[in-house]
Amino acid sequence: METRSIFSKLLAGMKCSYCSCDFDENSIRIMRFDDGLHVIRVKCEECGKSFGIAYLGLTEEELEKSYQEVKKKNTKPITIDDVLDAHNYIKNLDENWKEFMRGNGG
C-alpha cells in the first residue's frame, strides 16, 4: 500500500482542530521519508491550517501493520483528555527519552 494512502487511513475520522472539517488524502503531504522517520504535513483543505506529524522508528512495513491493527480494533476517537495526557507525558520526559524508542533497548 502506498505510504500516503496508509497515512490517509490512519488519519481517517480526524478533524481540523480549528474548523472541524475532516482530513482526506488531499490534506496529506509527505515532507520527509527516511529510514524509520516519516514527517508529514496535514493541511486543512477548508481553513488552510497546517499540522505537522512525525512518525519515528517505523518502517513502511510497520506502518502498514499499525494501520491493519487499528483497522481491526473498534477504537474510540481521541479525546481532549487523551491529547492532554500525551502532552504531559512528553513534556515530562528527561534527556534520556530515546531509551523509550523501539530498538534502543527500551
C-alpha positions, 0 to 999 in steps of 0.5 A, spaced: 500 500 500 502 506 498 505 510 504 500 516 503 494 512 502 496 508 509 497 515 512 490 517 509 487 511 513 490 512 519 488 519 519 481 517 517 475 520 522 480 526 524 478 533 524 481 540 523 482 542 530 480 549 528 474 548 523 472 541 524 472 539 517 475 532 516 482 530 513 482 526 506 488 524 502 488 531 499 490 534 506 496 529 506 503 531 504 509 527 505 515 532 507 520 527 509 521 519 508 527 516 511 529 510 514 524 509 520 522 517 520 516 519 516 514 527 517 508 529 514 504 535 513 496 535 514 493 541 511 486 543 512 483 543 505 477 548 508 481 553 513 488 552 510 491 550 517 497 546 517 499 540 522 505 537 522 506 529 524 512 525 525 512 518 525 519 515 528 522 508 528 517 505 523 518 502 517 513 502 511 512 495 513 510 497 520 506 502 518 502 498 514 501 493 520 499 499 525 494 501 520 491 493 519 491 493 527 487 499 528 483 497 522 481 491 526 480 494 533 473 498 534 477 504 537 474 510 540 476 517 537 481 521 541 479 525 546 481 532 549 483 528 555 487 523 551 491 529 547 492 532 554 495 526 557 500 525 551 502 532 552 504 531 559 507 525 558 512 528 553 513 534 556 515 530 562 520 526 559 528 527 561 534 527 556 534 520 556 527 519 552 530 515 546 531 509 551 523 509 550 524 508 542 523 501 539 530 498 538 534 502 543 533 497 548 527 500 551 
